[in-house]
Amino acid sequence: MRLLHHIIVFVAIFLVLSLHAQQAMGQTDPDRKPIQFSGQVFTEHNDELIAVPFVNIAIQGTSRGTFSDYDGFFSIVAREGETVIFSALGFEVAKYEVPDDLWSDHYTIFQLLTQDTILLPETVIYPWPSRRHFDIEFLAMDVSNELQRRAAENLSEEALARLREDMPADGPEATSLFFRQQSQSYYHQGQFRPMNVLNPMAWKEFIDAWRDGQFRRQSD
């Protein structure tokens, strides 16, 4: 009986895996030609087109997808008849259905996203409940020479430079850096990353930094 139970469980697992493999093969029909799409995602703001970074780009009904980089550039492979979905926070979802009569296997597209945001009225917070309270506090404010000296020290260029060096990145800065690194890793996935040793702009930045003395020791 125990052997029969193991056989039944094995057959059930085999049937489930076979059904899953058939569904996966149905999602990627080999008869449909794969096409490489590269392009950029834009949105309209103040009558100007600006790039939209970190847009989710996915093939509907499959697990294939990618992200646009910080400048809105992307590259993805899709088959004829599939639907490419563009989605980003604050924008309406856009869809592009790949035609089945394309003659080339490389195309460039520029996708426009429409903003889908709700603008709330501006809220201004004042430290005093009324102008009268402000006048009272302003007249009672201490403006001695000691406070002026402290204010001048706190706003000096040396103090601000120390704050810029020691202050950690805030939430938006850290998030932007993380998404940039993620988009770069996805953008070059499956291929060799470009070598800066052959990049003339990288050599220019290195020479400029060397002339400015950025590679000198701190003790020098």
N, C-alpha and C positions, 0 to 999 in steps of 0.2 A: 504493500500500500504506500509506503514512504517513497519507493522508487517511482511509482505511478504519479504521485503528487509532484515530484521533482520534474518529471517529464512534462506534465501539464503546465507548470510554471514556465519551463523553458520554451515551450511552444507559444505561450501567450506573449512572452517578451519578444520572441522572434517576429510574431505577427505585428506587434506594435512598432518595432523598429523598421519593418518592411513598409508599413503604411506611412511612417514619417519620411522615409527615403523617397517614396513615390510622390508625396506632397512637395518635398524639396525639389525633385526633378521637374515637377509641374510648374514650379515658380520660375525656373530658369530654363525655358524652352531652348534647346540647342539649335533649333531651326531658325530662330530669330537672330539677326545679325547684331553683334555688340558694337556700340558706338561710343567713342570717347568725347565727352562734353567738357569743355573748359570755358570759363567765363568769369563774370563778376556780378555781384548783387548790389543793386542801388536802391535808393529811396529818394523821394523828392522832399526838399526842405527849403523854404523861402525861395521857391522858383529855381532851385539848383539841385543837381544830382550829386548825392554824397554816397560813399560806399558804406555798406552795412557789414560789420565784422561778426564773426562767430555765428553764422547762420547754419541751422541744421538742414542738411540736404540728404534726403532719403529716397529710396526706390520703394514705392507703395507695394505692400504685400511681400516684401523681402526683408532680409536683415542687412542689406547693403546700404551704406550711407557714408557721408563725410561731413566736414565742416568747412566753411569759408574762413580764410585767414583774416588778419587784422585789416587788410585793405579790401576785403570782400571777394578775393579771388578764390576759385575752387576748381576742382577737376574730378570727374566721376564717370564711370562706365555704366551705360544703360542699354537695354535692348529695345528693338522696335516694338511699339505697342505698350511699353511700360510707362508709368506715370512717375515723374520726379516731383517731390514735394519739398517746398522751401518754407521753413518756419523759423521764427525768431521772436523773442519776447518783445511785446509792444508793436508787433506787425501782424497783419492778416496773413493767413496761410495761402500760399500761391502754389498752383499745380501746373505742370507742363507735361503733356502727353507726347511721347516720342512718335513721330509719324512712321509709317511703314513703307514710305516711298523715298527715303533718303538714299542718295547715290554715293555719299562719302562716309568714311568711318571716323572722321574727325570734324567736329563742329565747335564753333564759338558762340555762346549765347550770353546775353545780358538780361538778367532777371530784375524786374522792378517790383519792389514790395511797397504796400500801402500801410501807412502808420495806423495803428489801432489803439490809440491811447485816450484816456479821459483826463482832461486838464482840469485840475481843481483850482479854485480861486486862491490867490496869494494870501498867506497869513503872515502878518507882521507882529512880532512880539516885542513889546517895549518894556524896559526895566521899571518904568513908573506908570501908575494908573492914569495920570493926567499930566497936562503941561504945567499946572500949578505945582504938583509934587516935584516935577523935574526942576523948576526954578528954585524951589526950597533946597533941594539936595545939591544943586549946582552952586548956590551961594554958600552952602555950608561945607563945600568940598575943600580938603586940605591941599594947598598948592605950594607947599614949602619947598625950599631948595633941595631938601633931602629926597623928596619924591621925584623931583625933576632929574636929579642925578641918577636915581635908580632907573627911571624910564629911559634915560639916554644910554645907560649901560645895557639894559635889556634889548634895546633896539639898535645897538651898534652892529657893524658888519661882522666883527669877530664872533659875537654872541649868536647872531643869526646863522653864521657858517657852522658853528658847533651844533646848533639845533638841526640843521639840514643833514649833517653827517650822522648824528646819533638817533634821530627820530625814525622809528620803523615805518614801513609802508602801511597806509590805512587800508580799509576794506576794499574800496574800488581799485586802488593801485595794485594790491595783491591779486585781486580777481582778474584784472586786466593782464598782468604778467602770467598768471596761470593759464588763461585762455590762449594767450599768444604762444606759449610753449606747447600747449596741446594742439593748436592748429598747425604749428610747424611740424610736429611729429606726424600728424595725419596727412599733411600735404605731401611729405616726402616718403610716405609709407609705401614699401614695395619697390623702392628705387634708391640709388645712391644719393646722398646729400651732396650738394655742390661744395667744392673745395675752394675756400677763400684764398688759397695760395695762387690761384689763377684769376682772382677777382681784382681788377685794377682799383676799384673803389676801396676795397679793404686795405690794399697797399697804401693808398693815399691817407686813409685814416691812421694807419700805423706810423707813417712818416710824420704826419702832423703831430701825433701824440709824442713821438720821439723828440721833435723839435721843441715842443712845449715843455719838455722835461718831466713828463708824467711817469717815466720809468726810472727816475733818480731815486736813490734811497732817501728815506726820511731824515737820516742823520746828516746827509749832505746839505 
